[in-house]
């Protein structure tokens, strides 16, 4: 019988494997995985705030602010003043091009990673992970 700890470690290993493969696949586009993920989220959430993008990309507001500034300087995103103190973000044409090219590469890595699973197994894995993610932890921060 596999222990819960072994399964948790396997999940972490798959995540690390994906991170390395995706970083390599995106390298010649001149973006990191976090930068491409930002472009992906901005495509899905145009005009997102800095705080929203920080949460979506698992960054702190401060670290995402630094990242967004660098991406704006490279012409990948635009930063606009929103209501109050909010700063809104939007893809530029250059950012959209890199997002689209990166998406093809990300899908290719994902297809290779899950190639050993049947479509039914992928559905089952997705259902099991969704179940884990929707089950609250007793001491999960608010």
C-alpha positions as CSV (number, residue, x, y, z in Angstrom):
1,X,0.0,0.0,0.0
2,X,1.3,3.4,-1.0
3,X,1.5,6.0,1.9
4,X,-0.1,9.4,1.7
5,X,3.4,10.9,2.1
6,X,4.6,9.0,-1.0
7,X,1.7,10.2,-3.0
8,X,2.2,13.8,-1.9
9,X,5.9,13.5,-2.8
10,X,5.0,12.1,-6.2
11,X,2.7,15.1,-6.8
12,X,5.6,17.4,-5.9
13,X,7.9,15.5,-8.2
14,X,5.5,15.8,-11.2
15,X,5.2,19.5,-10.5
16,X,8.9,19.9,-10.4
17,X,9.3,17.9,-13.6
18,X,6.7,20.1,-15.3
19,X,8.4,23.2,-14.1
20,X,11.8,22.2,-15.5
21,X,10.4,21.0,-18.9
22,X,8.2,24.1,-19.3
23,X,11.1,26.4,-18.4
24,X,13.2,24.8,-21.1
25,X,10.4,24.9,-23.6
26,X,9.8,28.6,-23.1
27,X,13.4,29.7,-22.8
28,X,14.0,30.7,-26.4
29,X,10.8,32.9,-26.3
30,X,12.7,35.0,-23.7
31,X,10.1,34.4,-20.9
32,X,10.2,32.5,-17.7
33,X,7.4,30.1,-16.7
34,X,6.1,32.7,-14.2
35,X,6.1,35.4,-17.0
36,X,4.3,33.1,-19.4
37,X,1.8,32.2,-16.7
38,X,1.1,35.9,-16.2
39,X,0.5,36.3,-20.0
40,X,-1.9,33.3,-19.8
41,X,-3.8,34.7,-16.9
42,X,-4.0,38.2,-18.5
43,X,-5.5,36.6,-21.6
44,X,-8.2,35.0,-19.4
45,X,-8.6,38.0,-17.1
46,X,-8.0,41.2,-19.1
47,X,-7.6,44.3,-16.9
48,X,-6.7,42.2,-13.8
49,X,-5.3,44.0,-10.9
50,X,-1.8,43.5,-9.6
51,X,-3.2,41.8,-6.5
52,X,-5.4,39.4,-8.6
53,X,-2.4,38.5,-10.8
54,X,-0.2,38.0,-7.8
55,X,-2.6,35.5,-6.4
56,X,-3.2,33.7,-9.7
57,X,0.6,33.3,-10.2
58,X,1.3,32.3,-6.6
59,X,3.4,35.5,-6.0
60,X,3.3,38.1,-3.3
61,X,2.0,41.5,-4.4
62,X,5.5,43.0,-4.0
63,X,7.3,40.3,-6.1
64,X,4.5,40.4,-8.7
65,X,4.9,44.2,-8.9
66,X,8.5,43.8,-9.7
67,X,7.8,41.2,-12.3
68,X,5.0,43.3,-13.9
69,X,7.3,46.3,-14.1
70,X,9.9,44.2,-16.0
71,X,7.3,42.8,-18.3
72,X,5.9,46.2,-19.1
73,X,9.5,47.5,-19.8
74,X,9.9,44.6,-22.3
75,X,6.6,45.5,-24.0
76,X,4.8,42.3,-23.0
77,X,2.0,44.0,-20.9
78,X,0.6,47.4,-20.3
79,X,-0.1,48.8,-16.9
80,X,-2.9,51.3,-16.6
81,X,-4.3,53.2,-13.7
82,X,-7.6,51.8,-12.6
83,X,-10.2,53.1,-10.1
84,X,-8.6,54.4,-6.9
85,X,-5.1,53.1,-6.4
86,X,-5.7,50.0,-8.5
87,X,-3.3,49.3,-11.3
88,X,-4.8,47.3,-14.2
89,X,-2.9,45.1,-16.6
90,X,-3.4,44.1,-20.2
91,X,-1.5,42.1,-22.9
92,X,0.3,44.0,-25.6
93,X,0.4,42.5,-29.2
94,X,3.9,41.3,-28.4
95,X,2.7,39.7,-25.2
96,X,-0.2,38.0,-26.9
97,X,2.2,36.6,-29.6
98,X,4.5,35.1,-26.9
99,X,1.5,33.8,-24.9
100,X,0.1,32.0,-28.0
101,X,3.5,30.5,-29.0
102,X,4.1,29.5,-25.4
103,X,0.7,27.9,-25.2
104,X,1.6,25.5,-28.0
105,X,4.8,24.5,-26.3
106,X,3.0,24.1,-22.9
107,X,0.4,21.8,-24.5
108,X,3.2,19.7,-26.1
109,X,5.0,19.2,-22.7
110,X,1.7,18.3,-21.1
111,X,0.8,15.8,-23.8
112,X,4.2,14.1,-23.4
113,X,3.9,14.1,-19.6
114,X,0.5,12.5,-19.5
115,X,1.1,10.2,-22.6
116,X,1.2,7.1,-20.4
117,X,-2.4,7.7,-19.2
118,X,-5.6,6.9,-21.1
119,X,-8.2,9.6,-21.5
120,X,-10.3,7.9,-18.8
121,X,-7.3,7.8,-16.4
122,X,-6.7,11.5,-17.0
123,X,-10.3,12.2,-16.2
124,X,-10.0,10.1,-13.0
125,X,-6.8,11.9,-12.0
126,X,-8.4,15.3,-12.6
127,X,-11.5,14.3,-10.5
128,X,-9.3,13.0,-7.7
129,X,-7.1,16.2,-7.6
130,X,-10.3,18.3,-7.7
131,X,-11.6,16.4,-4.7
132,X,-8.4,17.0,-2.8
133,X,-8.4,20.7,-3.7
134,X,-12.0,21.2,-2.6
135,X,-11.6,19.4,0.7
136,X,-10.8,22.0,3.4
137,X,-7.8,21.6,5.6
138,X,-8.5,22.1,9.3
139,X,-5.7,24.7,9.7
140,X,-5.7,26.2,6.2
141,X,-5.1,30.0,6.3
142,X,-8.2,32.1,5.7
